[in-house]
Amino acid sequence: MHAEYLMGNEAIGMGAVAAGVRVVAGYPGTPSTEVLETIAKHNPDGQIHVEWSTNEKAGMEVAAGAAYSGARALVTMKQVGLNVASDPLMSLEYLGVKGGMVVLVADDPGPISSQTEQDTRHFASFAKVPCFDPSSVQEAYDMIQEAFDFSERYHTPVFLRPTTRIDHGYASIEVKDEDEYKKTEPEGFVRDPARWVIFPRLSYRAHQEIERRNAELGMVLSNYKRNHIEPAAEKNCRRGIAAQGVSYAYAVEALNEREEAAPRVLKVATPFPFPEKLAVEFLQGLDEVLCLEELDPVIERELIFLCGKYQLPVKIRGKLTGDVKTAGENTRDTIYDDIARFMSWPQAENAELPEPPVSVVRPPVLCAGCPHRASFYAVKRAMKGQKSVFCGDIGCYTLGNAMPLDMVDTCLCMGAGINIAQGIGAVTPDMKCFAFVGDSTFFASSITGIINGVYNQADLTVCILDNSTTAMTGHQPHPGTGHTMMGQIVDKVSIEDTLHGIGVKTVRTVDPLDLKAAIAAVKEVAAEKGVKAIIFKSPCIALVKPLGKAEVLQDACRKCRKCIREIGCPGIVVEDSKIMIDDSQCTGCGICADICPFDAIEVTPFAHTHKGGQK
């Protein structure tokens, strides 16, 4: 063993390597992304197959196939990605696995970088899959290894459910040396249709066995070392606290400040199956219990149920009683205040439940020089005065909703904009319907929507914003980049060929930084009937060197501010009533120069580039 200073996701990845994982698949999504990337970095001999899958469903099924073959497999995603992967997951528990299989789902209280505050603990009970909930970086490292052992012992996939502050927190932890890693030799797939082919009769028997097993696991997990009771500081204290995850860590820190007044504490590391025997032991002799958890009142409801089942006269407090806030992430300070009110500590007398803090942070915007800004602006200019709707998607380009672009009218989930546009068009046939989607999302979840439009004769313009990467989650590769996580250079999957192959007859590729040509292409393509596509192709500014440098010619500038009002680029600033270019942000894309009515902005290109941003 030796000490390393690691991010939580790095610790989880290193724990999986130490556990002998052989196949790792996933789809990038903050706060989960670094787990898979860490494993890829610690795979010099290529013994572990690592891939960014096309989407979470594909990743779940790849991991399932590996686990069928006796290998230890890991699939990674964030909480909303679990919705995409739920179809195979719900059946997978009925079939079970041979090799250990861990489904890492990173939840995002806040939410900080997600559409929702979905709580994966509900999905665990819904899918009848055991769930492990780490409370620290060290525990995350240890727990994923224990989760693999547990999965193999009981032939079930298991969830590991860290939350953002565990994923992205740092700590110095004890990790194994390489000679301590578990060595695994998968048997390989053995044909057994009676086991691996799901049929209704098999499912009925499997369902009965799962229910029996999970009831047993509730007792087994009562003896799991990471579920435990900490006694109260005073023998006659009749109050308790039940906590999980990072909320438990915050609670311990708060209680250490008043060690002499600490109540009994229940730490819940496995929210499903719930450690019933241990929880009943915790409840006995108490009058009140405060539940501290992210996100939903899962522990709170379990304790209320147990109080009824065993006729225990204990008042359970938490989100359902209004004693703690019902949404958002917990912090060390909010947990301290919750405990202080519950324990009637002097400094908390007459304290009210705090309101969520009001954010004063500047809202996010598209980066200076981002080609997506030019793409949105080209469509906006082309469709000016026409009745149009612009359906967005999940990614950097969601920020196209910000003023002054104001080019995202709907955003639901990945790939949804294409089908939403079809629904709007069905009700409002005189509406020009546009759907924006990124290149990574095109492969992940948009192809079926486009096929749906072609088949059902929709009138729709699909705008694919191809910046050659998965930018929002840290520039991961995808099928269109020609790179894999195994370091292979492979043939790119052509977006153009894919569109033609699924029946889209008109496909136009344009450089959004050539604004005049881009506007003309939008006008021409949008005028056609049926499903058609425009690919706005220009690389993310993080992938290429700047094109050049823009400068405002002050003698020519009339201070009309059209450059600011039209595109909202953060690289254009006002200083002492003068319109200026921030050299630290400008990439020389030239869009501001194209729209200036007085030719007051000049772009000096650098020698390594030409128009369009290619090296």
Secondary structure in CASP SS format (residue, H / E / C, confidence):
PFRMAT SS
TARGET T0000
AUTHOR 0000-0000-0000
METHOD secondary structure of the structure
MODEL  1
M C 1.00
H E 1.00
A E 1.00
E E 1.00
Y E 1.00
L E 1.00
M E 1.00
G H 1.00
N H 1.00
E H 1.00
A H 1.00
I H 1.00
G H 1.00
M H 1.00
G H 1.00
A H 1.00
V H 1.00
A H 1.00
A C 1.00
G C 1.00
V C 1.00
R C 1.00
V E 1.00
V E 1.00
A E 1.00
G E 1.00
Y C 1.00
P C 1.00
G C 1.00
T C 1.00
P C 1.00
S C 1.00
T C 1.00
E H 1.00
V H 1.00
L H 1.00
E H 1.00
T H 1.00
I H 1.00
A H 1.00
K H 1.00
H C 1.00
N C 1.00
P C 1.00
D C 1.00
G C 1.00
Q C 1.00
I C 1.00
H E 1.00
V E 1.00
E E 1.00
W E 1.00
S C 1.00
T C 1.00
N C 1.00
E H 1.00
K H 1.00
A H 1.00
G H 1.00
M H 1.00
E H 1.00
V H 1.00
A H 1.00
A H 1.00
G H 1.00
A H 1.00
A H 1.00
Y H 1.00
S C 1.00
G C 1.00
A C 1.00
R C 1.00
A E 1.00
L E 1.00
V E 1.00
T E 1.00
M E 1.00
K E 1.00
Q H 1.00
V H 1.00
G H 1.00
L H 1.00
N H 1.00
V H 1.00
A H 1.00
S H 1.00
D H 1.00
P H 1.00
L H 1.00
M H 1.00
S H 1.00
L H 1.00
E H 1.00
Y H 1.00
L H 1.00
G C 1.00
V C 1.00
K C 1.00
G C 1.00
G C 1.00
M E 1.00
V E 1.00
V E 1.00
L E 1.00
V E 1.00
A E 1.00
D E 1.00
D C 1.00
P C 1.00
G C 1.00
P C 1.00
I C 1.00
S C 1.00
S C 1.00
Q C 1.00
T C 1.00
E C 1.00
Q C 1.00
D C 1.00
T H 1.00
R H 1.00
H H 1.00
F H 1.00
A H 1.00
S H 1.00
F H 1.00
A H 1.00
K C 1.00
V C 1.00
P C 1.00
C E 1.00
F E 1.00
D C 1.00
P C 1.00
S C 1.00
S C 1.00
V H 1.00
Q H 1.00
E H 1.00
A H 1.00
Y H 1.00
D H 1.00
M H 1.00
I H 1.00
Q H 1.00
E H 1.00
A H 1.00
F H 1.00
D H 1.00
F H 1.00
S H 1.00
E H 1.00
R H 1.00
Y H 1.00
H C 1.00
T C 1.00
P C 1.00
V E 1.00
F E 1.00
L E 1.00
R C 1.00
P C 1.00
T E 1.00
T H 1.00
R H 1.00
I H 1.00
D H 1.00
H C 1.00
G C 1.00
Y E 1.00
A E 1.00
S E 1.00
I E 1.00
E E 1.00
V E 1.00
K C 1.00
D C 1.00
E H 1.00
D H 1.00
E H 1.00
Y C 1.00
K C 1.00
K C 1.00
T C 1.00
E C 1.00
P C 1.00
E C 1.00
G C 1.00
F C 1.00
V C 1.00
R C 1.00
D C 1.00
P H 1.00
A H 1.00
R H 1.00
W H 1.00
V C 1.00
I C 1.00
F C 1.00
P H 1.00
R H 1.00
L H 1.00
S H 1.00
Y H 1.00
R H 1.00
A H 1.00
H H 1.00
Q H 1.00
E H 1.00
I H 1.00
E H 1.00
R H 1.00
R H 1.00
N H 1.00
A H 1.00
E H 1.00
L H 1.00
G H 1.00
M H 1.00
V H 1.00
L H 1.00
S H 1.00
N H 1.00
Y C 1.00
K C 1.00
R C 1.00
N C 1.00
H E 1.00
I E 1.00
E E 1.00
P C 1.00
A C 1.00
A C 1.00
E C 1.00
K C 1.00
N C 1.00
C C 1.00
R C 1.00
R E 1.00
G E 1.00
I E 1.00
A E 1.00
A E 1.00
Q C 1.00
G H 1.00
V H 1.00
S H 1.00
Y H 1.00
A H 1.00
Y H 1.00
A H 1.00
V H 1.00
E H 1.00
A H 1.00
L H 1.00
N H 1.00
E C 1.00
R C 1.00
E H 1.00
E H 1.00
A H 1.00
A C 1.00
P C 1.00
R E 1.00
V E 1.00
L E 1.00
K E 1.00
V C 1.00
A C 1.00
T C 1.00
P C 1.00
F E 1.00
P C 1.00
F C 1.00
P C 1.00
E H 1.00
K H 1.00
L H 1.00
A H 1.00
V H 1.00
E H 1.00
F H 1.00
L H 1.00
Q C 1.00
G C 1.00
L C 1.00
D C 1.00
E E 1.00
V E 1.00
L E 1.00
C E 1.00
L E 1.00
E C 1.00
E C 1.00
L C 1.00
D C 1.00
P C 1.00
V H 1.00
I H 1.00
E H 1.00
R H 1.00
E H 1.00
L H 1.00
I H 1.00
F H 1.00
L H 1.00
C H 1.00
G H 1.00
K H 1.00
Y C 1.00
Q C 1.00
L C 1.00
P C 1.00
V C 1.00
K E 1.00
I E 1.00
R E 1.00
G C 1.00
K C 1.00
L C 1.00
T C 1.00
G C 1.00
D C 1.00
V C 1.00
K C 1.00
T C 1.00
A C 1.00
G C 1.00
E C 1.00
N C 1.00
T C 1.00
R H 1.00
D H 1.00
T H 1.00
I H 1.00
Y H 1.00
D H 1.00
D H 1.00
I H 1.00
A H 1.00
R H 1.00
F H 1.00
M H 1.00
S C 1.00
W C 1.00
P H 1.00
Q H 1.00
A H 1.00
E C 1.00
N C 1.00
A C 1.00
E C 1.00
L C 1.00
P C 1.00
E C 1.00
P C 1.00
P C 1.00
V C 1.00
S C 1.00
V C 1.00
V C 1.00
R C 1.00
P C 1.00
P C 1.00
V C 1.00
L C 1.00
C C 1.00
A C 1.00
G C 1.00
C C 1.00
P H 1.00
H H 1.00
R H 1.00
A H 1.00
S H 1.00
F H 1.00
Y H 1.00
A H 1.00
V H 1.00
K H 1.00
R H 1.00
A H 1.00
M C 1.00
K C 1.00
G C 1.00
Q C 1.00
K C 1.00
S E 1.00
V E 1.00
F E 1.00
C E 1.00
G C 1.00
D C 1.00
I C 1.00
G C 1.00
C H 1.00
Y H 1.00
T H 1.00
L H 1.00
G H 1.00
N H 1.00
A C 1.00
M C 1.00
P C 1.00
L C 1.00
D C 1.00
M C 1.00
V C 1.00
D C 1.00
T E 1.00
C C 1.00
L C 1.00
C C 1.00
M C 1.00
G C 1.00
A H 1.00
G H 1.00
I H 1.00
N H 1.00
I H 1.00
A H 1.00
Q H 1.00
G H 1.00
I H 1.00
G H 1.00
A H 1.00
V H 1.00
T C 1.00
P C 1.00
D C 1.00
M C 1.00
K E 1.00
C E 1.00
F E 1.00
A E 1.00
F E 1.00
V E 1.00
G E 1.00
D H 1.00
S H 1.00
T H 1.00
F H 1.00
F H 1.00
A H 1.00
S H 1.00
S H 1.00
I H 1.00
T H 1.00
G H 1.00
I H 1.00
I H 1.00
N H 1.00
G H 1.00
V H 1.00
Y H 1.00
N C 1.00
Q C 1.00
A C 1.00
D C 1.00
L E 1.00
T E 1.00
V E 1.00
C E 1.00
I E 1.00
L E 1.00
D E 1.00
N C 1.00
S C 1.00
T C 1.00
T E 1.00
A C 1.00
M C 1.00
T C 1.00
G C 1.00
H C 1.00
Q E 1.00
P C 1.00
H C 1.00
P C 1.00
G C 1.00
T C 1.00
G C 1.00
H E 1.00
T C 1.00
M C 1.00
M C 1.00
G C 1.00
Q C 1.00
I E 1.00
V C 1.00
D C 1.00
K C 1.00
V C 1.00
S C 1.00
I H 1.00
E H 1.00
D H 1.00
T H 1.00
L H 1.00
H H 1.00
G H 1.00
I C 1.00
G C 1.00
V C 1.00
K C 1.00
T C 1.00
V E 1.00
R E 1.00
T E 1.00
V E 1.00
D C 1.00
P C 1.00
L C 1.00
D C 1.00
L H 1.00
K H 1.00
A H 1.00
A H 1.00
I H 1.00
A H 1.00
A H 1.00
V H 1.00
K H 1.00
E H 1.00
V H 1.00
A H 1.00
A C 1.00
E C 1.00
K C 1.00
G C 1.00
V E 1.00
K E 1.00
A E 1.00
I E 1.00
I E 1.00
F E 1.00
K E 1.00
S C 1.00
P C 1.00
C C 1.00
I C 1.00
A C 1.00
L C 1.00
V C 1.00
K C 1.00
P C 1.00
L C 1.00
G E 1.00
K E 1.00
A E 1.00
E E 1.00
V E 1.00
L C 1.00
Q C 1.00
D C 1.00
A C 1.00
C C 1.00
R C 1.00
K C 1.00
C C 1.00
R C 1.00
K H 1.00
C H 1.00
I H 1.00
R H 1.00
E H 1.00
I H 1.00
G C 1.00
C C 1.00
P C 1.00
G C 1.00
I E 1.00
V E 1.00
V E 1.00
E E 1.00
D C 1.00
S C 1.00
K E 1.00
I E 1.00
M E 1.00
I E 1.00
D C 1.00
D C 1.00
S C 1.00
Q C 1.00
C C 1.00
T C 1.00
G C 1.00
C C 1.00
G C 1.00
I H 1.00
C H 1.00
A H 1.00
D H 1.00
I H 1.00
C C 1.00
P C 1.00
F C 1.00
D C 1.00
A C 1.00
I E 1.00
E E 1.00
V E 1.00
T E 1.00
P E 1.00
F C 1.00
A C 1.00
H C 1.00
T C 1.00
H C 1.00
K C 1.00
G C 1.00
G C 1.00
Q C 1.00
K C 1.00
END
